[in-house]
């Protein structure tokens, strides 16, 4: 039986009654831009993430870019320090704001931004520190926050893969989320949000996402067109009600993988805390590409998140060659196994059995 990497159809069917009711209300009100559905989702998402405010935007990339712009980080002379192991869109967002991405190495045990390496690379040109809560696991945010404070720079958090993992706004007033369809909380297309406990930051971001306006036709400052769509909010509101349960199902599947994959020579488990919401289940595997082919031939879909570290990608490579050994090695070994709230126990067991079979040869 084929095992898909992610199952989106089941999420849609499980929540059908709720999103159909939201769509009906949307059409009855006929307010299709920044209307009732977006306003309702913003309140509900803020409450779900332990924040005072949520601002819906067009994508997770826009969320990061708008936060940088809100802090005045818009010049190529300003550097934003982030992890070399993350989705390219983290660096794309930094560039979109006008700033320059700079990369630090990762901790080889949990694959997150290494605090000591980040501390060694921060300089007077650093305008912000941007940690990524990768794969649903919170980064080492307390020491990173202290590092940002020591240097007097803002801490902007990329939580695009960590919906529900922590109340991240207690660490900084800029927390960015993506609702790309495969996320723990996904839309049916691109969408994103920023959460904050600052009324001032929330007000500025609401103005910036809507062309610099304050609800009328007059622009009061810099602005962009980055509004969460009412249609997407209809689905997000329905999915948000299921997020705690879906996250728990992911956690149970990840724990079962941990148990079934123990003791396999050639497989190294990635350290994960109890607060992880297991957006992805990633292992480090010897002969990774051959293992992936072996699983694919038996109907098991896998992924690589991510195959090339950002400092080695042409769009972001610094003028002087940068060596980040832990990130570079990880990108040669990491493999994402099927995970999600609709992955059955017998499917986890089958994937683990196939991996054990591969390494027994």
C-alpha positions as CSV (number, residue, x, y, z in Angstrom):
1,X,0.0,0.0,0.0
2,X,1.5,3.4,-1.0
3,X,2.3,5.7,1.9
4,X,2.2,9.4,0.8
5,X,4.5,11.9,2.3
6,X,1.6,14.1,3.4
7,X,-2.2,13.6,3.4
8,X,-4.1,16.8,2.7
9,X,-7.4,15.3,1.6
10,X,-8.2,13.8,5.0
11,X,-7.9,17.2,6.7
12,X,-10.3,18.8,4.2
13,X,-12.9,16.0,4.7
14,X,-12.6,15.9,8.5
15,X,-13.4,19.7,8.7
16,X,-15.9,19.9,5.8
17,X,-18.9,21.0,7.9
18,X,-17.0,23.9,9.5
19,X,-15.4,25.4,6.4
20,X,-18.6,25.0,4.4
21,X,-20.4,27.1,7.1
22,X,-17.6,29.7,7.0
23,X,-17.8,29.9,3.2
24,X,-21.6,30.3,3.4
25,X,-21.2,33.2,5.9
26,X,-18.5,34.8,3.7
27,X,-20.7,34.9,0.7
28,X,-23.7,36.1,2.7
29,X,-21.7,39.0,4.0
30,X,-20.0,39.6,0.6
31,X,-17.0,41.2,2.2
32,X,-14.0,39.6,0.5
33,X,-11.0,41.6,1.7
34,X,-10.0,42.0,5.4
35,X,-13.6,41.1,6.4
36,X,-15.2,39.0,9.1
37,X,-13.4,35.8,8.4
38,X,-9.9,37.3,8.6
39,X,-10.8,39.3,11.7
40,X,-12.2,36.2,13.3
41,X,-9.2,34.0,12.4
42,X,-6.8,36.6,13.7
43,X,-8.5,36.6,17.1
44,X,-8.7,32.8,17.2
45,X,-5.1,32.3,16.1
46,X,-3.8,34.8,18.6
47,X,-5.6,33.0,21.4
48,X,-4.4,29.6,20.2
49,X,-0.8,30.8,20.2
50,X,-0.9,32.7,23.5
51,X,-0.5,36.1,21.8
52,X,-2.5,39.3,22.2
53,X,-2.6,40.1,18.5
54,X,-2.3,38.3,15.2
55,X,-2.0,40.0,11.8
56,X,-2.9,37.9,8.7
57,X,-0.7,38.4,5.7
58,X,-0.2,36.8,2.3
59,X,2.6,34.3,3.1
60,X,5.1,33.3,5.7
61,X,7.8,35.0,3.6
62,X,5.9,38.3,3.7
63,X,5.5,37.8,7.5
64,X,9.3,37.8,7.9
65,X,9.8,40.6,5.4
66,X,7.2,42.9,7.0
67,X,8.7,42.3,10.5
68,X,12.1,43.4,9.2
69,X,10.6,46.4,7.5
70,X,8.7,47.3,10.6
71,X,12.0,47.5,12.4
72,X,13.6,49.6,9.7
73,X,15.8,46.8,8.4
74,X,15.7,47.6,4.7
75,X,19.3,48.2,3.6
76,X,21.9,45.8,2.2
77,X,24.3,47.2,4.7
78,X,22.2,45.7,7.4
79,X,22.8,42.0,8.0
80,X,20.3,39.5,9.4
81,X,21.9,36.5,11.0
82,X,20.0,33.2,10.6
83,X,20.5,29.4,10.2
84,X,22.1,27.9,7.2
85,X,19.6,25.0,7.4
86,X,16.1,26.1,6.6
87,X,13.8,26.7,3.7
88,X,15.2,29.2,1.1
89,X,12.2,31.5,1.8
90,X,13.7,32.6,5.1
91,X,16.6,34.2,3.2
92,X,14.3,35.2,0.3
93,X,12.3,37.2,2.9
94,X,15.4,38.9,4.2
95,X,16.4,39.9,0.7
96,X,12.9,41.1,0.0
97,X,13.1,43.5,2.9
98,X,16.4,44.9,1.4
99,X,18.7,43.4,4.0
100,X,21.5,40.9,3.6
101,X,21.2,37.3,5.0
102,X,24.2,36.0,6.9
103,X,24.4,32.4,8.0
104,X,25.6,30.5,11.1
105,X,26.1,26.8,11.6
106,X,23.8,24.4,13.3
107,X,23.9,22.1,16.3
108,X,24.3,18.6,14.8
109,X,22.1,17.0,17.4
110,X,18.9,19.0,16.8
111,X,19.8,20.8,13.5
112,X,18.9,24.2,14.9
113,X,20.9,27.4,14.8
114,X,24.0,26.9,17.0
115,X,24.1,29.6,19.7
116,X,27.9,29.6,20.1
117,X,28.5,29.8,16.4
118,X,25.9,32.6,16.0
119,X,27.6,34.5,18.9
120,X,30.9,34.2,17.0
121,X,29.4,35.6,13.8
122,X,27.4,38.5,15.1
123,X,29.0,41.9,14.4
124,X,28.2,45.6,14.4
125,X,26.6,45.2,11.0
126,X,24.1,42.7,12.4
127,X,20.7,44.4,12.5
128,X,18.6,41.4,13.6
129,X,18.8,37.8,14.8
130,X,16.4,35.4,13.0
131,X,16.2,31.9,14.5
132,X,14.1,29.3,12.9
133,X,11.9,26.8,14.9
134,X,12.7,24.0,12.5
135,X,10.7,20.9,11.8
136,X,8.2,21.8,14.6
137,X,10.9,21.9,17.3
138,X,11.5,25.2,19.2
139,X,15.0,26.5,18.8
140,X,17.1,27.4,21.8
141,X,15.3,30.6,22.1
142,X,16.3,31.7,25.6
143,X,20.1,32.0,24.9
144,X,19.4,33.4,21.5
145,X,17.2,36.1,23.0
146,X,20.0,37.0,25.4
147,X,22.4,37.2,22.5
148,X,20.1,39.6,20.7
149,X,19.8,41.7,23.9
150,X,23.5,41.7,24.4
151,X,24.0,43.2,21.0
152,X,20.9,45.4,21.1
153,X,19.2,43.9,18.0
154,X,15.7,42.6,17.5
155,X,14.8,38.9,17.7
156,X,12.5,38.0,14.9
157,X,11.3,34.4,15.1
158,X,10.6,32.2,12.1
159,X,7.9,29.9,13.5
160,X,6.6,28.9,10.0
161,X,7.0,25.2,10.9
162,X,6.0,25.3,14.6
163,X,2.3,26.1,15.0
164,X,1.4,25.4,18.6
165,X,4.8,24.4,19.8
166,X,5.2,27.3,22.2
167,X,3.8,30.8,23.1
168,X,6.7,32.3,21.2
169,X,5.5,35.9,21.7
170,X,6.8,35.8,25.3
171,X,10.3,35.9,23.8
172,X,10.0,38.7,21.2
173,X,7.3,40.9,19.6
174,X,7.8,39.5,16.1
175,X,6.8,35.8,15.4
176,X,6.2,34.7,11.8
177,X,4.0,31.9,10.6
178,X,3.4,30.3,7.2
179,X,0.1,28.5,6.3
180,X,1.5,26.8,3.3
181,X,-0.8,23.7,2.6
182,X,1.6,21.2,4.1
183,X,2.1,23.0,7.4
184,X,0.6,21.7,10.7
185,X,-1.9,24.5,10.1
186,X,-2.2,24.9,6.4
187,X,-4.4,26.9,4.0
188,X,-5.3,25.9,0.5
189,X,-2.6,28.0,-1.0
190,X,-0.2,30.7,0.3
191,X,-1.0,32.5,3.5
192,X,0.7,33.7,6.7
193,X,0.5,35.6,9.9
194,X,2.5,37.5,12.5
195,X,1.8,37.3,16.2
196,X,2.8,39.9,18.8
197,X,2.0,41.1,22.3
198,X,2.7,44.7,21.3
199,X,-0.2,46.9,20.3
200,X,2.2,49.4,18.6
201,X,3.8,46.7,16.5
202,X,0.4,45.2,15.6
203,X,-0.9,48.6,14.5
204,X,2.1,49.3,12.3
205,X,2.0,45.9,10.7
206,X,-1.7,46.2,9.9
207,X,-1.1,49.5,8.2
208,X,1.9,48.1,6.3
209,X,0.2,45.0,5.0
210,X,-2.6,47.1,3.5
211,X,-0.6,49.6,1.4
212,X,0.2,51.9,4.3
213,X,-3.4,52.7,4.8
214,X,-5.6,52.8,7.9
215,X,-8.8,51.6,6.4
216,X,-9.3,54.4,3.9
217,X,-7.7,55.6,0.7
218,X,-4.9,57.6,2.3
219,X,-1.4,56.1,2.7
220,X,0.3,57.2,5.9
221,X,3.7,55.4,5.5
222,X,5.4,52.5,3.7
223,X,3.1,49.8,2.6
224,X,2.7,46.6,0.7
225,X,-0.2,44.5,-0.6
226,X,0.1,41.5,1.7
227,X,-3.3,40.7,3.1
228,X,-4.6,37.3,4.2
229,X,-7.4,36.2,1.9
230,X,-10.9,35.9,3.2
231,X,-11.3,32.5,1.4
232,X,-8.2,31.1,3.1
233,X,-9.4,32.3,6.5
234,X,-12.5,30.2,6.0
235,X,-10.4,27.1,5.8
236,X,-7.9,28.2,8.4
237,X,-10.6,28.8,11.0
238,X,-11.9,25.2,10.4
239,X,-8.4,23.7,10.6
240,X,-7.4,25.7,13.7
241,X,-10.1,24.0,15.7
242,X,-8.4,20.6,15.0
243,X,-4.8,21.8,15.4
244,X,-4.3,20.6,19.0
245,X,-5.6,17.1,18.2
246,X,-3.7,17.0,14.9
247,X,-0.5,18.0,16.7
248,X,-1.0,15.3,19.3
249,X,-1.4,12.7,16.5
250,X,1.8,13.9,14.9
251,X,3.6,13.6,18.3
252,X,2.4,10.0,18.7
253,X,3.5,9.1,15.2
254,X,7.0,10.7,15.9
255,X,7.3,8.8,19.2
256,X,6.4,5.5,17.5
257,X,9.1,6.2,14.8
258,X,11.6,6.9,17.6
259,X,10.8,3.5,19.2
260,X,10.8,1.5,15.9
261,X,14.0,3.0,14.5
262,X,16.1,2.6,17.7
263,X,19.2,0.5,17.2
264,X,19.4,0.6,13.4
265,X,23.0,1.0,12.3
266,X,23.1,3.7,9.7
267,X,20.2,5.8,11.2
268,X,20.7,8.6,13.6
269,X,17.7,10.1,15.3
270,X,17.4,13.9,15.6
271,X,17.0,15.2,19.1
272,X,13.4,16.4,19.8
273,X,11.8,17.9,22.9
274,X,8.4,17.2,24.4
275,X,7.2,20.5,23.0
276,X,7.9,19.6,19.4
277,X,4.8,19.5,17.2
278,X,6.6,17.3,14.7
279,X,5.9,19.2,11.5
280,X,8.5,16.9,9.9
281,X,10.1,13.7,11.1
282,X,13.7,13.9,10.1
283,X,16.5,11.3,10.5
284,X,20.1,11.3,9.5
285,X,20.8,8.4,7.3
286,X,23.9,6.8,5.8
287,X,23.5,6.2,2.1
288,X,20.6,8.5,2.2
289,X,19.9,8.6,-1.5
290,X,20.0,4.8,-1.9
291,X,17.6,4.5,1.1
292,X,15.3,7.0,-0.5
293,X,15.2,5.0,-3.8
294,X,14.6,1.8,-1.9
295,X,11.6,3.2,0.0
296,X,10.2,4.8,-3.2
297,X,10.3,1.5,-5.0
298,X,8.1,0.1,-2.2
299,X,5.6,3.0,-2.3
300,X,7.0,5.1,0.5
301,X,7.3,8.8,-0.3
302,X,10.0,10.8,1.4
303,X,11.5,14.3,1.3
304,X,14.7,16.2,1.9
305,X,14.4,19.3,4.0
306,X,16.8,20.7,2.8
307,X,19.3,19.4,0.2
308,X,21.6,22.4,0.0
309,X,22.5,24.7,2.9
310,X,21.6,28.4,2.2
311,X,25.2,29.6,2.2
312,X,25.9,27.2,-0.7
313,X,22.9,28.3,-2.8
314,X,23.8,30.7,-5.7
315,X,21.3,33.3,-4.6
316,X,22.7,33.7,-1.1
317,X,26.4,32.6,-1.3
318,X,28.7,35.2,0.3
319,X,31.5,36.7,-1.7
320,X,34.1,34.8,0.4
321,X,33.6,31.1,0.6
322,X,31.9,30.1,3.9
323,X,32.4,26.7,5.5
324,X,29.7,25.5,7.9
325,X,30.6,21.9,8.4
326,X,27.6,20.7,10.5
327,X,25.0,22.2,8.1
328,X,26.9,20.9,5.0
329,X,27.1,17.3,6.4
330,X,23.5,17.4,7.6
331,X,22.3,18.3,4.1
332,X,24.0,15.1,2.8
333,X,22.3,12.9,5.4
334,X,18.8,14.2,6.4
335,X,15.7,12.4,5.2
336,X,12.1,13.3,6.0
337,X,9.8,10.4,6.5
338,X,6.0,10.4,6.1
339,X,4.4,12.2,9.0
340,X,1.0,13.8,9.7
341,X,-2.2,13.4,11.8
342,X,-3.6,10.8,9.4
343,X,-0.6,8.5,9.3
344,X,-1.6,5.2,10.8
345,X,0.4,3.2,13.3
346,X,0.8,0.3,10.9
347,X,2.2,2.7,8.3
348,X,4.8,3.9,10.7
349,X,5.7,0.3,11.5
350,X,6.0,-0.6,7.8
351,X,8.3,2.4,7.1
352,X,10.5,1.4,10.0
353,X,10.6,-2.2,8.9
354,X,11.6,-1.3,5.4
355,X,14.4,1.0,6.8
356,X,15.6,-1.9,9.0
357,X,15.5,-4.2,6.0
358,X,17.6,-1.8,3.9
359,X,20.4,-1.5,6.5
360,X,20.4,-5.3,7.2
361,X,21.7,-6.0,3.7
